[in-house]
Amino acid sequence: MGILDRFTTIVKANLNALLDQAEDPAKMVDQYLQEMLENLAEVKRETAGVMAEETRAKAKMDENAAEIDKYTGLAKKALQAGNEDDARVFIGRKQELEANGKGLADAYAVAHGNAEKMRQMHDKLVEDIESLKRRREAIKAKVAVAKTQGKVNELNEASDKAAGAMSAFERMEEKADRMLAQENAMAELNDSAADPVDALEEKYGAASDTAVDDELAKLKAEMGL
């Protein structure tokens, strides 16, 4: 991959996509920022080299243009002096320079285009780095809040489970209260209810004692006692 293609990929990197894939966005931001700073240093070196090449290409093109102007002027002077053969020599050299000039112009156009691309990528990378620096603290703050919220959610779940346990405990306590009340009521009923056998025994026992007394009184009467 060429230098331009490689740094185009760097500049086009999608920070949000990388953060989405990261387990810890806060650490990923620091890592990504460090990588971008390292890339920026390399981009600067490469940009400087491409710009230097642009400068050299332009200097050669300008130098060739100046040579063309020089031989054009010499040809004119030769004609003015009446030396047509000399003028032909100068014109021949001028035409050679013009033919060479097209290649130099093409080379400069390419060098200039490369330099523009590198400058744009350099400026974009600097802008992205500054933007990331501004966003880094906000991202870290959001991550910290998210982690805290996660802990709160876990505590809420534990609280809900505790509330469920308390509800179940209260239901068991109510059931125990009902069972105790029922048993107390049964005990009270058992204590207050009369034994039917005892009642009949008392009834007929009392009747038996009366009959004995009556017969005893009759017997005493007969005996004159």
TORFI-91510 format. One record per residue: residue number from 1; chain; x, y, z of N, C-alpha, C in turn. Coordinates in steps of 0.001 Angstrom, whole numbers, plus 524288, in hexadecimal, padded with zeros to 5 digits. Layout:
BEGIN
[site NUM, "A", [X, Y, Z], [X, Y, Z], [X, Y, Z]]
...
This chain:
BEGIN
[site 1, "A", [80350, 7FB56, 80000], [80000, 80000, 80000], [80372, 804DA, 80000]]
[site 2, "A", [80264, 808A1, 7FC86], [80570, 80D61, 7FC3C], [8048A, 810E1, 800E5]]
[site 3, "A", [80816, 814AA, 8017C], [807BB, 81831, 805F7], [802A1, 81B31, 80600]]
[site 4, "A", [800E7, 81CF1, 80168], [7FC05, 81FF6, 8013A], [7F75E, 81C98, 802AC]]
[site 5, "A", [7F73C, 817D4, 80096], [7F2E9, 8144A, 801D6], [7F2D3, 812FD, 807A2]]
[site 6, "A", [7F76B, 81205, 809CF], [7F7B4, 81078, 80F4F], [7F5D3, 814D5, 812E3]]
[site 7, "A", [7F773, 819A1, 811DB], [7F5D9, 81DE2, 8153F], [7F047, 81FA8, 8142A]]
[site 8, "A", [7EE5B, 81EA6, 80F81], [7E8CA, 81F97, 80E86], [7E586, 81C14, 811FA]]
[site 9, "A", [7E74B, 81721, 812A7], [7E493, 8137E, 8161E], [7E4B9, 81577, 81BB4]]
[site 10, "A", [7E924, 81789, 81D55], [7E9A1, 819A0, 822A2], [7E5C1, 81E0D, 8237B]]
[site 11, "A", [7E584, 821A6, 81FD0], [7E22D, 8263C, 82066], [7DC70, 824B3, 8205E]]
[site 12, "A", [7DB14, 820AE, 81D4E], [7D5A6, 81F16, 81CDC], [7D3EA, 81B6C, 8213C]]
[site 13, "A", [7D765, 81A24, 824F0], [7D5F9, 81688, 82926], [7D148, 818A2, 82C19]]
[site 14, "A", [7CD9B, 8152F, 82D22], [7C8C3, 816B5, 82FC1], [7C95E, 815C0, 83597]]
[site 15, "A", [7C9FD, 819FD, 83899], [7CAC4, 81980, 83E37], [7C609, 81716, 840D4]]
[site 16, "A", [7C160, 818AF, 83F57], [7BCAB, 816AD, 841E1], [7BC2C, 810CA, 8412A]]
[site 17, "A", [7BD82, 80ED8, 83C82], [7BD39, 80932, 83B8E], [7C110, 80650, 83F0D]]
[site 18, "A", [7C5BF, 80879, 83FAF], [7C99C, 80605, 8430A], [7C7C9, 805F6, 848B2]]
[site 19, "A", [7C56F, 80A39, 84A71], [7C38D, 80A84, 84FCC], [7BF22, 806AE, 850BA]]
[site 20, "A", [7BBD4, 805DE, 84CCF], [7B779, 80232, 84D54], [7B976, 7FCA6, 84E41]]
[site 21, "A", [7BDFD, 7FB58, 84BEC], [7C021, 7F61A, 84C65], [7C362, 7F573, 85158]]
[site 22, "A", [7C4A8, 7F9B1, 853F8], [7C82A, 7F975, 85870], [7C545, 7F7D6, 85D5A]]
[site 23, "A", [7C7D4, 7F486, 8609A], [7C58E, 7F31D, 8659B], [7C5EA, 7F7B0, 86963]]
[site 24, "A", [7CA21, 7FAB3, 86917], [7CADB, 7FF3F, 86C76], [7CC03, 803F3, 868FC]]
[site 25, "A", [7C804, 80705, 86788], [7C8D7, 80B7E, 86406], [7CCD4, 80F62, 8661B]]
[site 26, "A", [7CD15, 8100F, 86B52], [7D0C7, 813DD, 86D89], [7D664, 81258, 86C34]]
[site 27, "A", [7D7AC, 80D53, 86CD4], [7DCF4, 80B87, 86B81], [7DDCD, 80BC1, 8659F]]
[site 28, "A", [7D9B4, 80A86, 862A6], [7DA29, 80A90, 85CF7], [7DB3F, 8100F, 85AFA]]
[site 29, "A", [7D8E2, 813F8, 85D61], [7D9BF, 81964, 85BC9], [7DF77, 81AD6, 85C83]]
[site 30, "A", [7E1B0, 81975, 86108], [7E732, 81AA7, 86202], [7EAB2, 817D9, 85E17]]
[site 31, "A", [7E974, 812E1, 85D1A], [7EC8E, 80FE1, 8595E], [7EC21, 8122F, 853E8]]
[site 32, "A", [7E760, 81383, 8525C], [7E690, 815AB, 84D23], [7E93F, 81AF2, 84C91]]
[site 33, "A", [7E90B, 81E24, 850AC], [7EB96, 8233E, 8508C], [7F17B, 82296, 85002]]
[site 34, "A", [7F3B6, 81EDF, 852DD], [7F956, 81DF6, 85285], [7FAD5, 81C3F, 84D08]]
[site 35, "A", [7F7B2, 818C4, 84ABE], [7F8C5, 81702, 84565], [7F869, 81B88, 8418B]]
[site 36, "A", [7F496, 81EEE, 8424E], [7F3F6, 82361, 83ECA], [7F89A, 82722, 83F42]]
[site 37, "A", [7FA98, 827E3, 84401], [7FF29, 82B4A, 844BD], [803F2, 828F1, 8420E]]
[site 38, "A", [80488, 823C8, 84278], [808DD, 82133, 83FC4], [80836, 821AA, 839DB]]
[site 39, "A", [80360, 820FA, 83808], [8025E, 82189, 8326F], [80373, 82718, 8309A]]
[site 40, "A", [80212, 82AE6, 833E6], [802E7, 8305E, 8327C], [808B1, 83181, 831C1]]
[site 41, "A", [80BEF, 82F53, 83537], [81197, 8302D, 834B8], [8138F, 82DFF, 82F82]]
[site 42, "A", [811A2, 8295C, 82E04], [81343, 82708, 82913], [81115, 82A1D, 82475]]
[site 43, "A", [80C21, 82BD0, 824FD], [809C2, 82EF6, 820D4], [80CDA, 833F8, 81FF7]]
[site 44, "A", [80E98, 83663, 82432], [811AB, 83B2F, 823B7], [816B3, 83A2C, 820B0]]
[site 45, "A", [81960, 835E1, 82208], [81E43, 834AA, 81F4B], [81D3C, 833B0, 81982]]
[site 46, "A", [81932, 830A4, 81862], [81801, 82F6B, 812F3], [8162A, 8343F, 81002]]
[site 47, "A", [81316, 8377A, 812B0], [81129, 83C47, 8102C], [815B7, 83FDA, 80ED4]]
[site 48, "A", [81964, 8404D, 81283], [81DF9, 84394, 81185], [82101, 8418F, 80CD0]]
[site 49, "A", [8218A, 83C5A, 80C66], [82454, 83A1E, 807F7], [8218A, 83B20, 802D1]]
[site 50, "A", [81C4D, 83A80, 802D4], [8194A, 83B63, 7FE0B], [8196F, 84125, 7FC7E]]
[site 51, "A", [8191F, 84496, 80061], [8195E, 84A39, 7FF35], [81EBC, 84BB5, 7FD17]]
[site 52, "A", [822CD, 84939, 7FF2E], [8280E, 84A46, 7FD2C], [82878, 84887, 7F781]]
[site 53, "A", [82622, 84415, 7F63D], [82622, 8423D, 7F0D9], [82322, 84602, 7ED56]]
[site 54, "A", [81EDF, 8481B, 7EF62], [81BE0, 84BFF, 7EC6C], [81F43, 850CB, 7EB4A]]
[site 55, "A", [8222D, 85275, 7EF45], [82598, 85708, 7EEA4], [829CD, 85604, 7EA92]]
[site 56, "A", [82C2D, 85148, 7EABF], [83036, 85005, 7E6EC], [82DFA, 84FC7, 7E169]]
[site 57, "A", [8294B, 84D7B, 7E0DD], [826E3, 84D0E, 7DBB1], [825A3, 85270, 7D980]]
[site 58, "A", [823CF, 855E6, 7DCE3], [82287, 85B30, 7DB18], [8277B, 85E24, 7D99F]]
[site 59, "A", [82BAA, 85D60, 7DCAD], [83096, 86009, 7DB82], [832B4, 85E57, 7D633]]
[site 60, "A", [8326A, 8592A, 7D519], [83439, 85742, 7D001], [830E0, 8596E, 7CB8E]]
[site 61, "A", [82BBE, 859AA, 7CC76], [8283A, 85BBA, 7C873], [82953, 86186, 7C783]]
[site 62, "A", [82A11, 86471, 7CBC5], [82B29, 86A0C, 7CB45], [83080, 86AF8, 7C8BB]]
[site 63, "A", [83439, 867AF, 7CA3E], [83975, 8682F, 7C7EC], [83939, 86718, 7C216]]
[site 64, "A", [83646, 8632A, 7C083], [835B4, 861E7, 7BAED], [832FA, 86658, 7B812]]
[site 65, "A", [82EFE, 868B4, 7BA88], [82C38, 86D13, 7B819], [82FEA, 871B9, 7B766]]
[site 66, "A", [8333E, 87280, 7BB5A], [836FA, 876D2, 7BAF9], [83ADF, 875D5, 7B68B]]
[site 67, "A", [83C93, 870FF, 7B5CF], [84023, 86FA2, 7B18D], [83D8B, 87095, 7AC3C]]
[site 68, "A", [83886, 86F47, 7ABF4], [835A7, 87033, 7A70A], [83592, 87605, 7A5D1]]
[site 69, "A", [83464, 8791A, 7A9D1], [83454, 87ECC, 7A905], [839C0, 880C8, 7A766]]
[site 70, "A", [83DD0, 87E79, 7A9D4], [84328, 8802F, 7A899], [84481, 87F22, 7A2E0]]
[site 71, "A", [8436A, 87A6B, 7A107], [844CF, 8791D, 79B96], [84149, 87BDE, 797A7]]
[site 72, "A", [83C87, 87D08, 79957], [83931, 88032, 795E9], [83BA4, 88593, 7952C]]
[site 73, "A", [83D8D, 887D6, 79970], [84010, 88CEF, 79928], [84514, 88CC8, 795F1]]
[site 74, "A", [84830, 888A7, 79697], [84D03, 88827, 79391], [84BDB, 88784, 78DBC]]
[site 75, "A", [847C9, 884A0, 78C7B], [84667, 88402, 786F1], [844F5, 88943, 78497]]
[site 76, "A", [84215, 88C66, 78796], [84094, 89192, 785AE], [84570, 894FF, 784DA]]
[site 77, "A", [8490E, 894C1, 7887D], [84DD1, 897E9, 78800], [85102, 89624, 78345]]
[site 78, "A", [8512E, 8910E, 7826F], [85420, 88F0E, 77DEB], [851B0, 890F8, 778D6]]
[site 79, "A", [84C8E, 890ED, 7788F], [849E7, 892DF, 773DB], [84AE4, 898B8, 77322]]
[site 80, "A", [84AB6, 89B82, 7777D], [84BAC, 8A11A, 77720], [85140, 8A232, 7753E]]
[site 81, "A", [854D3, 89EAC, 7768E], [85A48, 89F50, 774D4], [85B2A, 89D2B, 76F64]]
[site 82, "A", [85701, 89AD6, 76D1E], [8576E, 898B2, 767E9], [859BC, 8934D, 767BF]]
[site 83, "A", [85A15, 890B8, 76C3A], [85C49, 88B78, 76C76], [857D6, 88772, 76CD3]]
[site 84, "A", [855A7, 88637, 76858], [85123, 882B0, 7683A], [852A2, 87D31, 769E3]]
[site 85, "A", [85756, 87B66, 76889], [858F1, 87621, 76A19], [8594C, 875AB, 77013]]
[site 86, "A", [85B67, 879DD, 7725A], [85BAF, 879CD, 7781C], [8562C, 879A8, 77A77]]
[site 87, "A", [852B8, 87CA1, 7780B], [84D4D, 87CBC, 779E6], [84AE4, 87757, 77990]]
[site 88, "A", [84C1E, 87467, 7756A], [84A15, 86F1B, 774E0], [84BEB, 86B90, 7795F]]
[site 89, "A", [850EB, 86C3A, 77ACD], [85303, 8690E, 77F18], [85009, 86A2A, 78426]]
[site 90, "A", [84F4B, 86F39, 78541], [84C79, 870B8, 78A10], [846CE, 86EC1, 789FA]]
[site 91, "A", [84455, 86F32, 7857F], [83EE9, 86D62, 7850B], [83EA0, 86775, 785C0]]
[site 92, "A", [84287, 864B1, 78397], [842A4, 85EFF, 78444], [8430F, 85D7C, 78A0B]]
[site 93, "A", [84691, 8604E, 78CDE], [84709, 85F38, 79270], [841F9, 8608F, 79548]]
[site 94, "A", [83F90, 864E9, 793AA], [83AA1, 86692, 79614], [83674, 86254, 79558]]
[site 95, "A", [8362B, 86012, 790B7], [83238, 85C0F, 78FA9], [8333D, 8571F, 792ED]]
[site 96, "A", [8383C, 855D0, 793BB], [83987, 8515C, 7970C], [8379D, 8524B, 79CAC]]
[site 97, "A", [83894, 85724, 79E6C], [836E1, 8587F, 7A3BA], [830EF, 8586A, 7A431]]
[site 98, "A", [82E3B, 85A27, 7A021], [82884, 85A27, 7A036], [82663, 8548C, 7A06F]]
[site 99, "A", [828E5, 85112, 79D76], [8273C, 84B9E, 79D99], [8281E, 8494A, 7A30D]]
[site 100, "A", [82C89, 84AA0, 7A560], [82DBD, 848CA, 7AAA6], [82A28, 84B50, 7AEAE]]
[site 101, "A", [82889, 85019, 7AD80], [8253C, 8530B, 7B119], [81FFA, 85075, 7B204]]
[site 102, "A", [81DE5, 84DD0, 7AE04], [818D5, 84B3B, 7AEAC], [81941, 846E3, 7B2C9]]
[site 103, "A", [81D6C, 843E1, 7B27D], [81E2D, 83FCC, 7B666], [81EEA, 84207, 7BBD7]]
[site 104, "A", [821E2, 84664, 7BC1C], [822B4, 848E2, 7C132], [81D96, 84B12, 7C366]]
[site 105, "A", [81A56, 84D43, 7BFFB], [81548, 84F59, 7C1B1], [811BD, 84AF5, 7C3B1]]
[site 106, "A", [811D3, 84685, 7C0E7], [80EAE, 84210, 7C29D], [81090, 8400F, 7C7ED]]
[site 107, "A", [815B7, 83FD0, 7C891], [817E5, 83DF6, 7CD80], [81677, 841A9, 7D1F5]]
[site 108, "A", [816A1, 846BA, 7D0D4], [8153A, 84A80, 7D4E1], [80F72, 84A0E, 7D64E]]
[site 109, "A", [80C1C, 8492C, 7D260], [80682, 848B2, 7D36E], [8056E, 84419, 7D716]]
[site 110, "A", [80822, 83FC6, 7D61B], [8076B, 83B30, 7D97D], [80974, 83C53, 7DEF3]]
[site 111, "A", [80E24, 83EB0, 7DF3E], [81075, 83FED, 7E455], [80D10, 843B9, 7E758]]
[site 112, "A", [80AE2, 8478D, 7E48E], [80779, 84B63, 7E710], [80280, 848C8, 7E91D]]
[site 113, "A", [80037, 84541, 7E5F3], [7FB83, 84275, 7E7A4], [7FC8A, 83F22, 7EC71]]
[site 114, "A", [80107, 83C69, 7EC73], [80263, 83938, 7F101], [80325, 83C97, 7F5DD]]
[site 115, "A", [805B0, 84106, 7F522], [8069F, 84484, 7F989], [8017A, 8469F, 7FBB1]]
[site 116, "A", [7FDD7, 847E0, 7F83E], [7F8BF, 849D2, 7FA02], [7F5E3, 845A5, 7FD29]]
[site 117, "A", [7F612, 840CC, 7FB38], [7F37E, 83C89, 7FE0A], [7F5E9, 83BC2, 8036F]]
[site 118, "A", [7FB22, 83BEF, 803A7], [7FDBA, 83B34, 808A6], [7FC92, 83FA9, 80C61]]
[site 119, "A", [7FC63, 84471, 80A53], [7FB12, 848E3, 80DB5], [7F584, 8485F, 80FD9]]
[site 120, "A", [7F1F2, 846BB, 80C6F], [7EC86, 84611, 80E29], [7EC13, 841CA, 8124C]]
[site 121, "A", [7EEDB, 83D65, 8116D], [7EEB4, 83932, 81542], [7F134, 83AD9, 81A65]]
[site 122, "A", [7F577, 83DB2, 81A02], [7F803, 83FB0, 81EB3], [7F451, 84334, 821BA]]
[site 123, "A", [7F1E4, 846D8, 81F07], [7EE53, 84A7E, 821A4], [7E998, 847A4, 823ED]]
[site 124, "A", [7E794, 843B5, 82118], [7E315, 840B8, 822FC], [7E490, 83D91, 827D6]]
[site 125, "A", [7E93E, 83B58, 827CD], [7EAF9, 8383E, 82C3F], [7EBB6, 83BB8, 8310A]]
[site 126, "A", [7EDF3, 84051, 83041], [7EE91, 8440A, 83495], [7E93F, 8458D, 836C3]]
[site 127, "A", [7E58A, 8468E, 83343], [7E03F, 84803, 834E9], [7DDB0, 84390, 837F9]]
[site 128, "A", [7DE4B, 83EBE, 83607], [7DBFF, 83A40, 838B5], [7DE66, 83978, 83E1E]]
[site 129, "A", [7E378, 83A3D, 83E78], [7E61D, 8399E, 84382], [7E426, 83DA6, 84769]]
[site 130, "A", [7E3B6, 8428C, 845B2], [7E1C4, 846A1, 84931], [7DC28, 8458C, 84AD1]]
[site 131, "A", [7D90B, 843A0, 8471B], [7D39C, 84251, 8485A], [7D35F, 83DE0, 84C50]]
[site 132, "A", [7D6B8, 839F1, 84B88], [7D6CC, 83583, 84F15], [7D88D, 8372D, 85487]]
[site 133, "A", [7DC58, 83AB2, 854CB], [7DE1D, 83CA0, 859E2], [7D99E, 83F4E, 85CC9]]
[site 134, "A", [7D687, 84251, 859D0], [7D21C, 84501, 85C4B], [7CDF2, 8411F, 85E09]]
[site 135, "A", [7CD3F, 83CF0, 85B09], [7C91E, 83929, 85C33], [7CAD4, 834FF, 86028]]
[site 136, "A", [7CFF9, 83483, 860D7], [7D1EF, 8303F, 86419], [7CFB6, 83070, 869A0]]
[site 137, "A", [7CFF6, 83507, 86C1A], [7CE17, 83568, 87176], [7C83A, 83461, 871D3]]
[site 138, "A", [7C554, 8363F, 86DE3], [7BFAE, 83547, 86DE1], [7BE93, 82F6D, 86D59]]
[site 139, "A", [7C18B, 82CC9, 869F3], [7C0D8, 82724, 86941], [7C226, 82448, 86E52]]
[site 140, "A", [7C672, 825BF, 870C8], [7C7EF, 82333, 875A7], [7C3D4, 82412, 879DD]]
[site 141, "A", [7C1AE, 828DE, 87A09], [7BDA0, 82A04, 87DE8], [7B8CD, 826A6, 87CF9]]
[site 142, "A", [7B759, 82610, 87806], [7B2CD, 822CE, 876C2], [7B3C2, 81D22, 8783D]]
[site 143, "A", [7B883, 81B42, 87739], [7B9C4, 815D8, 87897], [7B973, 81513, 87E82]]
[site 144, "A", [7BB8B, 818E5, 8817D], [7BB5C, 81884, 88733], [7B5B9, 81867, 8891B]]
[site 145, "A", [7B27C, 81BCE, 886D8], [7ACFA, 81BF2, 88864], [7AA49, 816D7, 886F4]]
[site 146, "A", [7AB90, 814C6, 88260], [7A932, 80FD8, 880A9], [7AA9A, 80B70, 88467]]
[site 147, "A", [7AF95, 80B41, 88609], [7B135, 8072C, 889A9], [7AE5E, 807C2, 88EE7]]
[site 148, "A", [7ADE2, 80CA0, 890B7], [7AB0A, 80D8F, 89595], [7A558, 80BF0, 8950A]]
[site 149, "A", [7A30C, 80D41, 8908B], [79D9B, 80BCA, 88F98], [79D06, 805E2, 88F99]]
[site 150, "A", [7A0E6, 80329, 88D80], [7A0B9, 7FD7B, 88D8A], [7A0A5, 7FB5A, 89315]]
[site 151, "A", [7A3D7, 7FDAD, 89681], [7A3E8, 7FBF8, 89BF2], [79EAD, 7FD1C, 89E90]]
[site 152, "A", [79C7F, 801B9, 89D5B], [7975F, 8031A, 89F95], [79343, 7FF31, 89DCD]]
[site 153, "A", [79386, 7FDBA, 898C2], [78FC8, 7F9E4, 896BD], [7904E, 7F4AA, 8998A]]
[site 154, "A", [79526, 7F314, 89A89], [795FF, 7EE2D, 89D59], [793C4, 7EE7B, 8A2DB]]
[site 155, "A", [79494, 7F2FE, 8A571], [79279, 7F3AB, 8AAB4], [78C8A, 7F3C6, 8AAAB]]
[site 156, "A", [78A58, 7F611, 8A688], [784A6, 7F622, 8A612], [78284, 7F09B, 8A584]]
[site 157, "A", [78549, 7ED69, 8A270], [7839D, 7E7FB, 8A1DD], [783E7, 7E51D, 8A712]]
[site 158, "A", [78823, 7E615, 8AA04], [788A0, 7E3A9, 8AF24], [78454, 7E587, 8B2C4]]
[site 159, "A", [78310, 7EA9E, 8B26A], [77EEC, 7ECCD, 8B5AA], [779AA, 7EA63, 8B44E]]
[site 160, "A", [778C3, 7E99E, 8AF30], [773DA, 7E72A, 8AD8A], [77372, 7E19B, 8AF9F]]
[site 161, "A", [777D7, 7DEC1, 8AF7A], [777CE, 7D971, 8B18C], [776CA, 7D978, 8B76A]]
[site 162, "A", [7792A, 7DD49, 8BA20], [7784F, 7DDB0, 8BFC4], [7729F, 7DEF5, 8C0E7]]
[site 163, "A", [7705C, 7E271, 8BDBA], [76ADC, 7E3D5, 8BE79], [7676A, 7DF11, 8BDA3]]
[site 164, "A", [768C6, 7DBE1, 8B9B6], [765D4, 7D716, 8B8C6], [76645, 7D357, 8BD5A]]
[site 165, "A", [76AFC, 7D2ED, 8BF92], [76BC0, 7CF82, 8C417], [768A6, 7D177, 8C8C5]]
[site 166, "A", [768A0, 7D692, 8C99B], [765A4, 7D8D9, 8CDE6], [75FD3, 7D7D4, 8CD35]]
[site 167, "A", [75DEE, 7D845, 8C857], [7586D, 7D743, 8C74C], [75708, 7D19A, 8C884]]
[site 168, "A", [75A80, 7CE03, 8C6E1], [75991, 7C883, 8C808], [759B5, 7C785, 8CDE7]]
[site 169, "A", [75D61, 7CA17, 8D08F], [75DC7, 7C983, 8D63B], [758CE, 7CB6E, 8D8E5]]
[site 170, "A", [756CC, 7CFE4, 8D70B], [751FE, 7D1FE, 8D957], [74D6C, 7CE50, 8D881]]
[site 171, "A", [74D3A, 7CBD5, 8D3D9], [74900, 7C815, 8D2DF], [74971, 7C366, 8D68C]]
[site 172, "A", [74E2F, 7C17C, 8D768], [74EEC, 7BD21, 8DAF8], [74D89, 7BEAE, 8E090]]
[site 173, "A", [74EDB, 7C384, 8E1EE], [74DA4, 7C563, 8E734], [747BF, 7C5C9, 8E803]]
[site 174, "A", [74502, 7C7BF, 8E403], [73F53, 7C811, 8E456], [73CEE, 7C29E, 8E4D5]]
[site 175, "A", [73F0F, 7BED7, 8E1DA], [73D18, 7B982, 8E221], [73DFC, 7B735, 8E78E]]
[site 176, "A", [74297, 7B843, 8E9C1], [743BC, 7B65F, 8EF04], [7400B, 7B8CF, 8F301]]
[site 177, "A", [73EE9, 7BDE2, 8F259], [73B3E, 7C083, 8F5E4], [735D5, 7BE07, 8F594]]
[site 178, "A", [73421, 7BCD1, 8F0BD], [72EFF, 7BA62, 8F01C], [72ED8, 7B4FC, 8F2A0]]
[site 179, "A", [73327, 7B200, 8F1E0], [7335D, 7ACC9, 8F43B], [7333E, 7AD1B, 8FA2B]]
[site 180, "A", [7361A, 7B0DE, 8FC56], [73636, 7B177, 90202], [730E2, 7B31C, 90419]]
[site 181, "A", [72E62, 7B6BD, 90156], [72937, 7B883, 90305], [7254B, 7B40F, 902DE]]
[site 182, "A", [725AF, 7B0C9, 8FED9], [72218, 7AC65, 8FE48], [722E7, 7A87B, 902B8]]
[site 183, "A", [727D5, 7A76B, 903E0], [728E4, 7A3BC, 9081C], [72731, 7A5EC, 90D58]]
[site 184, "A", [727F6, 7AAFB, 90E37], [72630, 7AD73, 91317], [72043, 7AD1A, 91398]]
[site 185, "A", [71D97, 7AE00, 90F28], [717DB, 7ADAF, 90F43], [7160B, 7A825, 91086]]
[site 186, "A", [718A9, 7A453, 90E47], [71744, 79EE6, 90F5F], [71821, 79D9B, 9151B]]
[site 187, "A", [71C7C, 79F81, 91739], [71D94, 79E83, 91CBE], [7196B, 7A0FB, 92030]]
[site 188, "A", [717CD, 7A5B1, 91EB1], [713C6, 7A85E, 921BF], [70E97, 7A564, 92188]]
[site 189, "A", [70D43, 7A392, 91CE6], [70872, 7A08E, 91C58], [708B4, 79B7A, 91F70]]
[site 190, "A", [70D36, 798F2, 91F60], [70DDB, 79413, 9224F], [70D53, 794F8, 92824]]
[site 191, "A", [70F6C, 7995D, 929FA], [70F1B, 79A86, 92F95], [70988, 79BC8, 9313F]]
[site 192, "A", [70696, 79E65, 92DF7], [70156, 7A034, 92F7C], [6FD18, 79C19, 92E9F]]
[site 193, "A", [6FE01, 79828, 92B68], [6F9F4, 7943C, 92A38], [6F983, 79044, 92EAB]]
[site 194, "A", [6F47F, 78F0E, 930AD], [6F3A0, 78B48, 934F5], [6F3B3, 785C2, 932DA]]
[site 195, "A", [6F5BF, 78231, 93611], [6F5C6, 77CB5, 9348C], [6F036, 77A97, 934E0]]
[site 196, "A", [6EDD9, 7789F, 930A8], [6E86C, 776CB, 930BF], [6E796, 7723E, 9348C]]
[site 197, "A", [6EB63, 76EED, 9352D], [6EAE6, 76A8F, 938DD], [6EA7D, 76C8C, 93E6D]]
[site 198, "A", [6EDCC, 7706A, 93FA6], [6EDB0, 772B0, 944E3], [6E86E, 7752F, 945FA]]
[site 199, "A", [6E634, 777BC, 94202], [6E121, 77A47, 942BF], [6DCD7, 77649, 943CB]]
[site 200, "A", [6DCD0, 77215, 940DF], [6D8D7, 76E08, 941A5], [6D98A, 76B54, 946E2]]
[site 201, "A", [6DE78, 76A5F, 94837], [6DF86, 767DF, 94D41], [6DD90, 76B3B, 951B7]]
[site 202, "A", [6DE55, 77034, 9512D], [6DC7F, 773C7, 9554E], [6D694, 773D0, 9559D]]
[site 203, "A", [6D41F, 773B2, 950E1], [6CE60, 773D7, 950AA], [6CC0D, 76F04, 9533D]]
[site 204, "A", [6CDDD, 76A8B, 95171], [6CB94, 765B6, 9536F], [6CD8F, 7645E, 958DA]]
[site 205, "A", [6D212, 7661E, 95A1F], [6D403, 76555, 95F68], [6D0B0, 7683E, 96355]]
[site 206, "A", [6CF38, 76CFA, 96200], [6CBE6, 77024, 96571], [6C68A, 76DA2, 96605]]
[site 207, "A", [6C499, 76B93, 961AD], [6BF69, 76902, 961D6], [6BF9A, 7642F, 9653D]]
[site 208, "A", [6C3D7, 76131, 96519], [6C468, 75C7E, 96838], [6C483, 75DB5, 96DFC]]
[site 209, "A", [6C710, 761BC, 96F7A], [6C753, 76358, 974FF], [6C1E3, 764CB, 976F7]]
[site 210, "A", [6BE9B, 7673D, 97405], [6B945, 768C5, 97597], [6B5DE, 76401, 97689]]
[site 211, "A", [6B662, 76028, 9730C], [6B340, 75B53, 973AB], [6B4A6, 7587D, 978A9]]
[site 212, "A", [6B995, 7585B, 97A0D], [6BB6B, 755D3, 97EE3], [6B92A, 7588D, 98398]]
[site 213, "A", [6B93F, 75D8F, 98374], [6B736, 76090, 987DB], [6B165, 75F95, 98898]]
[site 214, "A", [6AE88, 75F55, 98434], [6A8D2, 75E6D, 98497], [6A7B5, 75904, 986EC]]
[site 215, "A", [6AAB7, 75517, 98507], [6A9C8, 74FC7, 9870D], [6AB5A, 74F53, 98CBB]]
[site 216, "A", [6AF5E, 75210, 98E37], [6B10B, 751F5, 993AA], [6ACF0, 75467, 99724]]
[site 217, "A", [6AA86, 7588E, 9956B], [6A66D, 75B28, 99876], [6A1A6, 757AD, 9990B]]
[site 218, "A", [6A04D, 754C7, 994F9], [69BCC, 7513F, 99519], [69CC9, 74CD2, 998E4]]
[site 219, "A", [6A1AC, 74ADD, 998BD], [6A30C, 74687, 99C39], [6A2DD, 74841, 9A1D5]]
[site 220, "A", [6A489, 74CC0, 9A2E4], [6A486, 74EC4, 9A84D], [69EDF, 74F92, 9AA2A]]
[site 221, "A", [69B7B, 75116, 9A6A4], [695FB, 751DE, 9A819], [69373, 74CBF, 9A99F]]
[site 222, "A", [69489, 748D1, 9A69A], [69258, 743C8, 9A7B5], [69449, 741A1, 9ACF4]]
[site 223, "A", [698CB, 742E3, 9AE68], [69B1A, 740EF, 9B333], [699C7, 74478, 9B7EA]]
[site 224, "A", [69715, 7489C, 9B6C3], [695A4, 74C27, 9BB05], [69A29, 74F2B, 9BD2E]]
[site 225, "A", [69E1A, 74F9C, 9BA11], [6A29E, 752AA, 9BBC9], [6A243, 75843, 9BA14]]
